[in-house]
Amino acid sequence: GDSILVYVVKPEDDEGQLVLSIRRTQQASAWITLEKSKKDNSVVETTVVEANNGGLIVEIGKDIRGFIPTSQLDASRVYLNGVRQVGKDISSRVQKTLNSLVGEKVQTRIIELDREKNRIILSEKMVTQSREKTLNKVKESDVLIGTVSGITPFGIFVNAEGLEGLVHLSELSWDKVENIDSIYSVGDKVNVMVIGISDGGKRVAYSVKRLLKDPWAEAIAKYKVGDVVKGEIQKVVPYGAF
């Protein structure tokens, strides 16, 4: 009884049957997402599955693979001291380094996308360079426009101008957040305030609620010390009552 999206492989086979595919629908949906990522210049997470002389073959989604040329990898990941070098010995060392990356996740941006040729060229360098550029100019209390890149039980990860950071659960809203998924989805645009940068930029903390009006400040504005007000007891503890 489920309704599903399917891809028409052949309108009619030798037996007069309509031939459909679920797998191709999933691929088509993934390509549409990739096309949007390229248009928005957003970050695409990949997993390294193979290394060759030219770079890394990565998996982007189920049955979809792309390629990161060595020249498009972050130099600090591949070369000693992050300086690009040439030579037979260097090439051998680089290949050994590339092989060791199999299984790792790499944040990239799309350089080239050709669905007909099944060709996807990616760049890690475009992400890290953007990140370093943002890191050099940004300071605490700055406001950035970012994209939700991940959702966890303890908050959301936001990528703002290449600089990924965490909006902790306590910094999402002035109200208590019960279900993050009901508020945010991966890919959502969100304004964030930088509230902390540590460990050379490896740890970045953002806040959403600090860009919103504090309801507490508004609520207490009508009260002053010495006022007599009526209240309702919510909880009694050994040291007093709330």
N, C-alpha and C positions, 0 to 999 in steps of 0.2 A: 503493500500500500504506500510505500514511500515515494515521494516525487524526487527524481534525480535529473541532473543535467547530463546530457550525452552528446557525443560527437558522431555525426553521420559519416561513416567510412565509405559506404556504398549504398545508393538508393535501392538497388535490387541485385541480389546475387543470382547464381544459376538456378536456385530453387525459388526465386521470387521473393526472398526474404530481405527485409531492411537490415543492413549490417551496421551496428552501433558500437561505440567504444566509450568506456568511462575513463580509461587511462589517458586517452588523447584530450579529453575535456579538462582533466587536471593539468595537463601540459599547457593547453591553450590558456587556461586561467593564469598559470605561472608566467607565461610570456606576456600577458596583458599587464601583470604586476610589474614585470621587468621593464616594459616599455614606459610605464608611469614613473618608475624609479629613475630611468635615464632622463626623462623629461624634467623631473623635479630635481635631478642631480642629487638624489638621496643615497644614503649608505646602504649597501647590500652585503649581508653577511654570507660568507662562503666557507666551505670546509675543504681543505686540501686532500685530494685522493691520489695524486700521482705527481711526480717530478720528472722533467726531461731536460735536455740541454738548453732549451729556450726559456723555461720558466716552470710555472705550476699549473696543473690541471685541477680545477676545483669543482665541487658540486654545489649548485645553488638551490636546487629543489629536486624533487624526485624525478629522476631520468633527465635532468637538465644540467649540463656541465659548461663551464667557461674556462678561459685561459688568462693567466696573469703572466705577461712577459717578465723576465728577470729585471729588465730596465724599469718596470712599473712597480717593483717591490720597494719597500722602504729600505734604503741603503744600509741602515743600521742593523737590519735583520740579516743581511747577506754578507756585507763586507766588514773587514776589520776596521774598527774605529769609525764605521759608517762612510768611509771614503771609497768610491768606486775605483777599481784597479783592473788592469788587464795582464795577461800572461798565462802560460800553460799551467803553471803551478796554482795560480789564482783561480783559474777555471775549474780545476780539479777540486779545490777547496769549496768553491761556490756550489758545485754540484753536490758535494757531500752535505753542505748546509741545507740545500733545497730538499734533499732526500729526507733530512731529519724533520722537515716541516709537515710531512704527511700525517694527517689526523688533526692538525691544528686549524683553528678558525681564523679567518682573515677578513677584516672589514675592508670593503672595496667600493669604488664607484665605477659605473659602466662607461667605457670609452666608445665601444662599437657594439651594435646589436643588429643582427641580420637573421630574422627567423627563417627565411627561405633556405639560407645556407647553414642554418643551425650554428651560427657563429656569434660568440659572446667574448669580447675582449674587455678585461677589467684592469683596474689600477688601484693598488694599495697606496701608492705614493700620493695620489690626489686626495686621499682621506687624511693621511698623516701631515702633509704639507698644509692643508686647510686647518688641521688641528693645531699645528705649531703656530700658524699665523694668528689664529684666534687666541691661543694661550698667551702669546706675546703682548696682545693689546687689551685683553680683558682683565677686569679687576672686580673685587667683591662689591656687590650692590648693583652691578651692571645688569641690564635686562636684555635677554636674547630671545630670538624666535627659534624654536626647535621643533623636532619631530619625535614622537614617542617611538623608541626603538625596541623596547621590551617592557613587559609587565610581570611583576613578581608579587608575592604576598606582602613584601615589606616596602613596596613603592614602585615607581616607574623609572625606566632609564630614558633619558632624553638626549638626542644628538642635536646640538646647537652649533651651527657653523663648523662642523667637524669635531667639536669638543663634546664627548659623551660624558654625562654625569647622572647622578641619581637624585630623584626627588623622593625623599623618604616619606613614608606613610604620614608621619607627623607634619610634613610640610606640604601636603596636598590640599588641605582645606582646613578652615577654622572649625568646621563641623566634624564629627566622628565619621570616618570612612569605613563602611562595613564591607563593601564590595568594589574593588578598584575596577574590575572588568565592566561594571555598569556605568562607569564614568569615562574611561579611556579605552581606546583600541590602538594597536600598533599602526603607525602611519598618521595618527592625529597630529595636527599642528598645535603647539602650545607655547605660550609666553612663560619664560622662567627668569627668576632672579638668581644671580650667582651669589651663594652665601658661604662658599668655602672652596679653596684650592690648596691641595697639599701633595706632598711626595712628588714634587716636580711636575704636577699636573696630572699624575696618574689617578688621583682621587679628586673628583669634582662634585660638589654638592650644590643642588639647585633647590629653589622653592617656588611653588605656585601660589601658596596662600599669602605670602608677603606682598603680592601684587593685588590682593583683594582687600576690601574694607574690613577692618577688624570689628566684628559685631560686639565684642566685649567692650571696646572703647565707646561705642555708640550707646550700649545698654547702660553703662555706669555714668554717662554724662549727666543724667537727670538726678543723680544722688550726690549727697555730700555728707561728710562726717557729722554726726549729731542728729540726722534725720531719724524719725520713728516710722517704720514701715511694717506692713503685714507680710508674713511669709508662711510657707508650708514646710513642715519638717519632712525631709526625704530619707534621712538616715541618722540613727543614734549610735554613737561610739563611746567608749569609756571616757574619752577626754572632751566630749561635747556633742553637739548636734549640727548636722548639715541642714 
